[in-house]
Structure formats: structure tokens, C-alpha cells
Amino acid sequence: TTGPDTEGSSYFRVADAMDLWPNNSNVRARTLAEEFATDSFQNLLFSICRFYEVTGRYPEKITVVSFTFKETRFATMHAKALRWPSSKFLYVGIDPPKSTGFDLAESSKGESEHAAKPFESDPYGCHSEILREKRKQRNPFYRTPPYDLSCPDMKELLHY
């Protein structure tokens, strides 16, 4: 989370503040935030549930846009754990320019050692003490996702 605001809603507000919405389109009106995820696996899982919650169907394809160094975690770990077909999953990696101080090598090292590694042995992030503690720390207000009610097909996985 990002304080009392969620990561998803903060991105929405940034798009508003920077007027990033296409002119003469309904993209803003169709844009929704997922507000309960506390890690990358939950970002993917809960986004699928949020889509279902709003549309009544599962997405036909998923596109994830994030840093290049996270691609392996999303494409080969999380999507695989959710049994999402690779033919219906696209990852778009974008990194800030070096002039911002972003260090891709350092970020890749941290990804490998601290973010991806725990998911290698715990693909759902439920049994690893490191991942459980991260989720706990990122949910200081003890919010509960509603998806077992609004996305009942995923209930067993959501409570795994």
C-alpha cells in the first residue's frame, strides 16, 4: 500500500494529474483500480478477479506493464502458477532512463535475491515467512479483499 491510498488508485490519480488519458475516448471512464493486492502475485490474481467482478467474465488476454527486471517473475512464475496460457499473456518491460538514477543492474540483483526467490519455492506466496510478512506489513489497515464473494470460481485459490 501507499499509506492510506492504494498503489492502484495512486496510479489512477497520477494519470488524472498528468492528463494522460487519450482525447475523445472513454478510456478514463472504463479504467478501474484493483485496491487490495500487497505483492506481485496478488496484483495479477486480484486483477483477474477485479476484471471478473466488473465484467462478469475472465479476461481474454492479460498485458502487464512494469520494469524489465520483473518479467521472469510475472511471465514464468505468477502466470504459470495461475495456469494462465502464455499465448494470452504479454509482458511489456519499461525502465526509467539512467539519468533518473535508476540502476537496472542493482534492481535486477535485488529482484533475483529478494523478490523472485521466495516465489520459486512458494508460487502462491502463502507458506514462505518472508512473503507472509511482506503481505502483513503492506496491509496495515487489515483490509480484506472481497474476491471470494465476487469471483467465487477463485475462492479456493484465494484462501490457499
Stockholm file with secondary structure:
# STOCKHOLM 1.0

chainA/1-160         TTGPDTEGSSYFRVADAMDLWPNNSNVRARTLAEEFATDSFQNLLFSICRFYEVTGRYPEKITVVSFTFKETRFATMHAKALRWPSSKFLYVGIDPPKSTGFDLAESSKGESEHAAKPFESDPYGCHSEILREKRKQRNPFYRTPPYDLSCPDMKELLHY
#=GR chainA/1-160 SS CBTTBCHHHHHHHHHHHTTCSCTTCSHHHHCCCCCCCCSHHHHHHHHHHHHHHHHSSCCSCEEEEECGGGHHIIIIIIHHHTTCCGGGEEEEECCCCGGGTCCHHHHHHHIIIIIIHHHHHCTTSSSCHHHHHHHHHTCTTCCCCCHHHHCGGGHHHHTC
#=GC SS_cons         CBTTBCHHHHHHHHHHHTTCSCTTCSHHHHCCCCCCCCSHHHHHHHHHHHHHHHHSSCCSCEEEEECGGGHHIIIIIIHHHTTCCGGGEEEEECCCCGGGTCCHHHHHHHIIIIIIHHHHHCTTSSSCHHHHHHHHHTCTTCCCCCHHHHCGGGHHHHTC
//
